[in-house]
Structure formats: C-alpha cells, structure tokens
C-alpha cells in the first residue's frame, strides 16, 4: 500500500484553454517553480521552465517568433522541445552550447483545460487526468471560472469541502445559502486512500418539502491532489448536475481555483447569460470566503501550531475537513509544503504582497471579463466625450424648439456614465 503521495507524477490544471493567450507566452508557477506555456508554429502547446539559461531572465516576458520563444533580454530563442535554436551574439563558427536548453514538461489539452505533468514523462498517461465524464455529454453545459487566491492550496481545498460554512458565510447570496438551513450534517466516508477521499453527506432535520428533497444523497470526492467534485443523484435519472473545483498550488501563499459548474437542465436564461455576468456572482462568493480565509491563514501560519492544537472540531460539521487534513498527514510529507492536522512543512514566502482586487485575481486572467471590461472602459470614454459636446449646446440652443431633446440626451448620457462606472468597478 502506498504511504506517500508522489506530487510530481500527477496532472496539474493550469488554465482554461479559452483564457490562454494565442500569440504570447503565458507565465504560471507550481510550488514556487516558475514555468511558461506557449504554442509552436503548428499551434501545439509547450511547457518549460520560465528562466533563460543565459542570465536567468523570465522567458514569459519575451515574444513568440515563428513558434519559437524568444528571450526579451538578448534574443535567445527556444523551440517547443526546449532546445536553443538561436543566439544572435554567438560567433558564426561557434556551436550553440548543449547546456543552453530549457527543462521542458509534458503538457496536454483535455476538456477545455491545459494540464501539465512535471514528473517522469514516460508515466504521463492522459487517462489519469481527473476529467468529468458528464462533460463529454453534448447536452451538458458548463460555466467556467478562474480566480487566484492569496493562500495555500490546502486552505482552498479545506474551504470548498467545508459544507457547513455555506449557509452562514454566504447567507442570502445567489448560489449561496440561508442561515435557517445551517443544520447538523451526517457524513459517510466511503474511501480514504492515497488516491483521495470519497464521501457522502446529508443535513439532519432538513425540511423534506424543500426543493433539495428532489435529490438523493450528495456526493463529495477529493481526487488527489487537485479536484473536489460535488455530484447529486436526482429522482429523475436523466438529470445531470455537478460542481468540479480544480486547483493548483502556484506558490507558498498563492493558489488558483478553476471552477466548473455543469448541468443538462439549465434554464434558457442561464444558457444565454454572458459568462462575465455569472462571474460577478462567483467573485462575490469567493471574496466573502477570501476575507475569512486570509484571517485564518495568517493566524495559523503565524502561530506555527498544528490544527489539532488550535481547532475545536465537531463531528456534525467538520468531519470532511479533518479527514482531508489527516490525509495530508499520511500522504503529503514529500510535497514542497503542506499543513495537515497534526503535522506540517513550510517554506518562506517569496512575497507577502499578493493583490486582492478583482482585476488582479480574476479579470486579467479571464477572457470574457477582460473583454467586457475593456469594452466598458471604451464606452465610458465615448459617453464622456458626447457629454462634453452636448453641454455647450444646452446653452447655445436654450429656448429652441428642440432644446428638450438635447436636455434629455444629456441626462441620458449622464445616467449612462454612472451605469458604466458601476459596471467597471465590478471588474476592478
């Protein structure tokens, strides 16, 4: 039986394909190690260390030229295999040094996401990617969302498996809960192994006349190291719905959530709603959690005590959270850093200055929201320009037969300025 989880020989989700820039490098990190994604001249993905072997400049700051990654500092170029193909300053009679190459990693696209494998390349089997079978059903629609969060991945996973917090922390919010339904929970742990945790749960004393009674037992699976899957069995077997919460440990004190909500019975309103509008609601929910977890994270990391010495857990609320932290105790000792229930391993923060604003943690990484944000900013500039044009006309044509048209147009533009500012702030 395995007693340690090999964190390198597994797949990590990096970014949704639709959010990956098409014509420039894309920087990310895994456990503090900087990496870069780019596409070669055929459009195939490549992944390599984000560090030029010449003078350690970030390659993600560079350019793509004919499918080659060029360092912005001195123009060294690298192909998708990590081989250096050009050094402008190298004498014509000299060969490119064999050591002038990049460490490359296996990278694939699967179900609209980019996956990276940093372990032994010969062990990278696409079948091992923790994909969601339901998403291969053409009738199933998913809503995708990504956000970078200023705390370790283990705190994020603890948060998203904590069923008990939903009806309190997100009371009254669409997609959240209601404090009247914050009841004792009953958990059944079906599996706890190096592969992860499988469990079911239900609320004790839940009013059976509520809509939730149309579902059977709720399932929650932790598929190590980066997927939390929520599914429910409906009385109508043809109904499909679930939540897939992927994550990646970017660095100490920083992780990324890649959220997928899916169903085959969304209303027509949900089907035509723009993604950025749905993302507003997710931003609000995650920011509520973020404010709480930043405080929890800071206190636990400051104390350097183990959770078992700081917490007072109760069985009808915290069973899954405790099982996850104990899973880390049993299997995560080889990971670069982790915090279990009775043990932990830490490394210094590279930086404590992680931004918390919506633009930094979401908008700039989301194609849909960034496009909507840029359009709103441009529209706002146009509206302000029209206001400046109409303002003197109000005085020039005061008392004219059509002066009321100018006045109403002016007031309409002022209102539009206010609306666009409100929308813009939701992205910032």
Order of alpha helices (4+ residues) and beta strands (2+ residues): beta-beta-beta-beta-beta-beta-beta-beta-beta-beta-beta-alpha-alpha-beta-beta-beta-beta-beta-beta-alpha-alpha-alpha-alpha-beta-beta-alpha-alpha-alpha
